[in-house]
Amino acid sequence: MNREERKAFVRAHRTCVFGYKRRHDGPSMSIVYYIMEGPDNLLISTMAERGKAKAVRRDPNVSIMVLDEKWPPTYVQLYCEATIAATMESDAERVVDSMMGLYELMAGKPMPESVRAHAAETACREQRIILRLKPYATFETPPRHVYQEQDTVGLSHSLGQLLPW
């Protein structure tokens, strides 16, 4: 994929594996939904006391792997600088707006305004925050898929490369 194809892939999808350094043990990864903010930034909703939020406070360097949700798996890996974009204390309306956007993304359709009260109650009860991920690089590993027997002829893998976002 060229640069614009990678960016289009990220804009067209909705789930990623969020990876971050843990204080102890190895790296942690979790599958999360994201929404786009502008052409490049991703927003992720999480609870203030979850590992993702704590890790971002310690170290803003995170990685994500944006997933294609159909088989065979295709993905784009991004390296990002993460910040806390909003909290219930600093900007509750923005947190609730993001929750509404995520609900719509998850449902695949617009949510009626009546859902906003439920989103606000959940955001308050769970002390939701919004993480902003600003990609700065991507790691390209071209997908190699086998659909039928002849696809195995000459099948090879190569080393990927770090590319600017």
C-alpha positions as CSV (number, residue, x, y, z in Angstrom):
1,M,0.0,0.0,0.0
2,N,1.2,3.5,-0.7
3,R,0.8,6.3,1.8
4,E,-2.7,7.4,0.7
5,E,-3.9,3.8,0.5
6,R,-2.7,3.2,4.1
7,K,-4.5,6.4,5.3
8,A,-7.6,5.4,3.4
9,F,-7.5,1.9,5.1
10,V,-7.3,3.5,8.5
11,R,-10.2,5.9,7.8
12,A,-12.3,3.1,6.4
13,H,-12.1,0.7,9.4
14,R,-13.2,0.9,13.0
15,T,-11.2,-1.6,15.1
16,C,-7.6,-1.9,16.1
17,V,-5.4,-3.7,18.5
18,F,-4.0,-1.1,21.0
19,G,-0.6,-1.9,22.3
20,Y,1.3,-0.2,25.1
21,K,4.2,-0.9,27.5
22,R,3.1,-2.3,30.9
23,R,4.9,-1.3,34.1
24,H,5.5,-5.1,34.7
25,D,5.5,-8.1,32.4
26,G,5.4,-7.8,28.6
27,P,3.5,-5.4,26.4
28,S,-0.3,-5.3,26.6
29,M,-2.7,-5.4,23.7
30,S,-6.5,-5.0,23.5
31,I,-9.0,-4.7,20.7
32,V,-10.8,-1.4,20.7
33,Y,-13.0,0.7,18.5
34,Y,-11.8,4.1,17.3
35,I,-13.2,7.1,15.5
36,M,-11.4,9.5,13.3
37,E,-10.7,13.1,14.3
38,G,-9.8,15.0,11.2
39,P,-7.8,13.2,8.5
40,D,-5.2,11.6,10.7
41,N,-5.9,11.4,14.4
42,L,-7.8,8.5,16.1
43,L,-9.9,8.8,19.2
44,I,-10.4,6.0,21.6
45,S,-12.7,5.9,24.6
46,T,-11.6,4.2,27.7
47,M,-12.0,4.3,31.5
48,A,-9.6,6.6,33.4
49,E,-8.4,3.7,35.6
50,R,-7.8,1.2,32.7
51,G,-4.3,0.2,31.8
52,K,-4.4,2.1,28.5
53,A,-5.0,5.4,30.2
54,K,-2.4,4.7,32.9
55,A,0.1,3.7,30.3
56,V,-0.4,6.9,28.2
57,R,0.1,9.0,31.3
58,R,3.5,7.2,31.9
59,D,4.6,7.0,28.3
60,P,2.7,8.5,25.3
61,N,4.3,6.1,22.8
62,V,1.8,3.5,21.7
63,S,1.2,1.3,18.7
64,I,-2.0,0.2,17.1
65,M,-2.8,-2.4,14.4
66,V,-5.8,-1.4,12.4
67,L,-7.7,-4.5,11.4
68,D,-9.8,-5.4,8.5
69,E,-12.7,-7.3,10.0
70,K,-13.0,-9.8,7.2
71,W,-11.0,-12.9,6.3
72,P,-8.2,-13.1,5.3
73,P,-6.8,-10.5,7.8
74,T,-5.2,-7.4,6.4
75,Y,-3.9,-4.7,8.7
76,V,-1.9,-1.5,9.0
77,Q,0.3,-0.9,12.0
78,L,0.8,2.6,13.3
79,Y,3.1,4.1,15.8
80,C,1.4,7.0,17.7
81,E,1.9,9.7,20.3
82,A,-1.1,9.4,22.6
83,T,-2.6,12.1,24.8
84,I,-5.6,12.4,27.0
85,A,-7.9,14.6,24.9
86,A,-10.8,14.9,27.2
87,T,-12.1,13.7,30.6
88,M,-15.5,14.0,32.3
89,E,-14.1,16.7,34.5
90,S,-12.4,18.7,31.7
91,D,-15.0,18.3,28.8
92,A,-17.9,16.0,29.6
93,E,-19.8,17.0,26.4
94,R,-16.8,16.0,24.2
95,V,-16.6,12.6,26.0
96,V,-20.3,12.0,25.5
97,D,-20.1,13.1,21.9
98,S,-17.3,10.6,21.3
99,M,-19.3,7.9,23.1
100,M,-22.2,8.6,20.7
101,G,-19.9,8.4,17.7
102,L,-18.6,5.1,18.9
103,Y,-22.1,3.7,19.5
104,E,-23.0,4.7,15.9
105,L,-19.8,3.1,14.6
106,M,-20.5,-0.1,16.6
107,A,-24.1,-0.3,15.5
108,G,-23.4,0.7,11.9
109,K,-26.1,3.3,11.9
110,P,-27.0,6.7,13.5
111,M,-28.2,6.7,17.1
112,P,-31.2,8.6,18.1
113,E,-30.7,11.6,20.4
114,S,-32.5,9.7,23.1
115,V,-29.4,7.5,23.5
116,R,-27.3,10.5,24.6
117,A,-28.7,10.3,28.2
118,H,-27.5,6.6,28.4
119,A,-24.1,7.6,26.9
120,A,-23.7,10.4,29.5
121,E,-24.7,8.1,32.4
122,T,-22.3,5.4,31.2
123,A,-19.5,8.0,30.7
124,C,-20.0,9.4,34.2
125,R,-20.3,6.0,36.0
126,E,-17.2,4.6,34.2
127,Q,-15.2,7.8,34.4
128,R,-14.6,7.7,30.6
129,I,-11.8,9.6,29.0
130,I,-10.9,10.1,25.3
131,L,-7.4,9.2,24.1
132,R,-6.1,11.0,21.0
133,L,-3.6,9.1,18.9
134,K,-1.4,11.1,16.5
135,P,0.3,8.7,14.1
136,Y,3.8,9.5,13.2
137,A,5.0,6.3,11.5
138,T,3.7,3.1,10.0
139,F,5.2,-0.3,9.6
140,E,4.4,-1.9,6.3
141,T,4.3,-5.7,5.9
142,P,2.5,-6.5,2.7
143,P,-0.1,-9.1,3.2
144,R,0.4,-12.5,1.7
145,H,-2.8,-14.5,1.3
146,V,-3.4,-18.0,0.0
147,Y,-6.8,-18.5,-1.5
148,Q,-6.1,-21.6,-3.6
149,E,-3.3,-24.1,-4.3
150,Q,-1.6,-22.1,-7.1
151,D,-1.2,-19.1,-4.7
152,T,1.5,-21.2,-2.9
153,V,3.7,-21.2,-5.9
154,G,6.5,-18.7,-5.4
155,L,4.9,-17.5,-2.1
156,S,7.5,-15.5,-0.2
157,H,7.7,-13.1,2.6
158,S,9.9,-10.0,3.0
159,L,11.0,-7.8,5.7
160,G,8.7,-4.8,6.3
161,Q,9.8,-1.2,6.5
162,L,9.2,1.7,8.8
163,L,7.5,4.5,6.8
164,P,6.5,8.0,7.8
165,W,2.8,8.5,8.4
